[in-house]
Amino acid sequence: MKNKICIIGAGNLGLSLAKGLVDSGNYVAKDLYLTRRTIKKLDDLKSEGYNVSSNNIKSLKQAEIIIIAVLPQKINSVLNEIKNEINDKQLLISLASGVTIENIIKIIGSNIPIVRAMPNTAISIRQSMTCITTIPKWKDKLPEVRLIFNLVGQTEIIPEEKMTSATALCACGLAFFLRAIRAASQGGNEIDFHAGESLRMAAQTALGAAGLLLTNNSHPEDEIDKVTSPKGCTIAGLNEMEHNGFSSAFIKGITVSAEKAKDLY
Ligand SMILES: NC(=O)c1ccc[n+]([C@@H]2O[C@H](COP(=O)([O-])OP(=O)(O)OC[C@H]3O[C@@H](n4cnc5c(N)ncnc54)[C@H](OP(=O)(O)O)[C@@H]3O)[C@@H](O)[C@H]2O)c1
């Protein structure tokens, strides 16, 4: 399975992916070719053994797998730059939100297999939720792509029309849960704890809550029932949050993000 990988656009997500792959132990830094225009910002990575360059063409020629991690508004110029340089033995994976496989085919044609993946930045600690999709013609490429992203978290194969929803729930979702943890830590700070102490306690509590659901394969309400005694402090706090629109705010936020994700390209 191990291939050389070129990541075009080694910014937040591209770099997080590179680090996650190396941490997995299945790749070493020299298997990865990272590009961006401001090459100076990759100096540290170079000293860690990664191949870094501002030359997309030279870099992609070294790799079997090319991952595009530039912003949606930059992807057309990158695709136009590389379209005559990639070949059908290579595989193109796009991480760009809102850019469909059809959009990419319009520029590079349909000879080179294309797969889309939607991870989140927890990929750097190998805890991403990554949704993967392609069109029927390249379905045989999905297992290979899944193996790569399984090294850096959990994966789901989904139909392409659900990719914007996956963006809202899983990529934007990371920020939503971080904001929830920040709010919890601010509450802890107000009642008793120093800010740093409160943040660590809130983050570990959130990790435990997610772990219960994933380990027990349970519903949140099953776990909530176990901690809400009659007339108790947990149900009182929970109901107060709901009176103030907690669940509703989360649901509305995800819905608005999904709408916005449709128009990023
Ligand atoms: N961040 C997330 O959580 C997340 C999650 C899922 C999907 N995504 C998607 O992933 C993509 C990257 O997001 P990001 O947050 O990582 O953005 P970012 O931090 O801005 O990274 C994009 C990188 O692309 C580089 N770049 C721009 N033009 C280039 C070119 N012509 N050749 C090579 N590199 C070029 C930029 O560096 P220079 O300006 O130095 O070239 C920058 O480092 C986006 O399409 C986004 O929709 C992001």
The ligand as an ORCA input file, in Angstrom:
! r2SCAN-3c Opt
* xyz 0 1
  N      -8.779     23.266      7.688
  C      -9.712     22.338      7.799
  O     -10.165     21.981      8.882
  C     -10.236     21.641      6.567
  C     -11.024     20.506      6.705
  C     -11.472     19.849      5.561
  C     -11.142     20.335      4.298
  N     -10.403     21.465      4.189
  C     -10.051     21.930      2.836
  O      -8.650     21.793      2.720
  C      -8.120     22.814      1.893
  C      -6.991     23.524      2.643
  O      -7.507     24.162      3.805
  P      -6.500     24.766      4.880
  O      -7.322     25.150      6.033
  O      -5.358     23.826      5.074
  O      -6.004     26.085      4.099
  P      -4.598     26.810      4.221
  O      -4.053     26.675      5.595
  O      -4.790     28.167      3.643
  O      -3.653     25.939      3.270
  C      -3.675     26.047      1.887
  C      -2.226     26.077      1.433
  O      -2.191     26.093      0.014
  C      -0.994     26.778     -0.367
  N      -1.124     27.180     -1.757
  C      -1.871     28.166     -2.300
  N      -1.692     28.239     -3.634
  C      -0.801     27.239     -3.955
  C      -0.228     26.799     -5.163
  N      -0.510     27.380     -6.336
  N       0.633     25.760     -5.116
  C       0.938     25.154     -3.941
  N       0.418     25.538     -2.747
  C      -0.447     26.574     -2.762
  C      -0.923     27.942      0.617
  O       0.397     28.359      0.883
  P       1.097     29.527      0.035
  O       0.172     30.716      0.065
  O       2.399     29.714      0.730
  O       1.243     28.947     -1.336
  C      -1.461     27.294      1.917
  O      -0.426     26.874      2.753
  C      -9.282     23.735      1.541
  O      -9.744     23.435      0.244
  C     -10.351     23.395      2.553
  O     -11.643     23.542      2.013
  C      -9.923     22.128      5.282
*
